């Protein structure tokens, strides 16, 4: 019994959003008893795509592609400012393809290592915070950059042009702001830093190992853009991964998939209760931008996107809101917790300093981008 309680405490601590979603789904089931209609609640296409993309990105990561890219770009850095710019922009652009959380998992530890070796330890905190902002804002630019984009693009029926209008102006402004913040300030020469790639594989072997995942990624993109149905692509991904590297199945964030499923059940049930549905529609409709930003501060932007989408008709404004809503509090985007964990693991006595710096920079970016969104709206 004691071991079960310990496991529950760990689950609640590490997967708080899932636990909340599960409780909401269970409570809503008492109001709307389970029936055949429950089967229509989930967006199976989104869940399948999330699974496929997570396992494909894990495949690229296992090969070492992202670390190799970081090492290659590192060679072009001649100063602290140059290295900082490279790392921030690397996070900004790579998150568009490999998602914001994988970007931070890959490059935050790499940043800490490189800046320690260069003797510029005092620069690490600010840079990790800026990398986190870059990953969260860069990921908004594509349908596969983060889970909320994938979900909203899947369920909304937005065209590519409509999606681009909802996110690219803010991604572009964020890019300019990040570049300005990195380039302004005193520069220092960078000591020679050599980070050797620990790999026994040759370039040819790495290329051959990459090909299956590139093909699978292309198939998933065709599903995202509604060229192919998701079912055969899902089967293809599962079979190929089983043959190539079955250990990748352990890299999938199944808790995230369960979180989606629980929220689908909760929202589906709320829609079937007229009084609740009418109230939520009156609160959300016409205020998608601000409700998306505010809800994200409390429950994070992925659950906010799923929850609010059930009661919204303006998916473009909601898409903008939940993406900008990833700024602000530490839980506004759960990917930010990755940076927090990596930094505080290395510097456990600087949690307060991280929170102050993180909050200050996030609030500044959020205010500027929200103002821009209100003007453009």
Secondary structure, DSSP 8 states (H G I E B T S, - for coil): -HHHHHHHHHHHHH-HHHHHHHHHHHHHHHHS---GGGGGTS-HHHHHHHHHHHHHHHHHHHHTHHHHHHHHHHTT--BHHHHHHHHHHHHHHHHHHH-HHHHHHHHHHHHHHHHHHTT-GGGHHHHHHHHHHHHHHHGGGSTTSSHHHHHHHHHH---HHHHHHHHHHHHHHHHHHHHHHHHSS---B-------------HHHHHHHHHHHHHHHHHHHHHHTTSS-HHHHHHHHHHHHHHH-GGGGGGS-HHHHHHHHHHHHHHHHHHTSHHHHHHHHHHHTT-HHHHHHHHHHHH-HHHHHHHHHTT-S-HHHHHHHHHHTTSSSTTSSTTHHHHHHHHHHH-GGGHHHHHHHHHHHHHHHHHHHHHHHHHH-
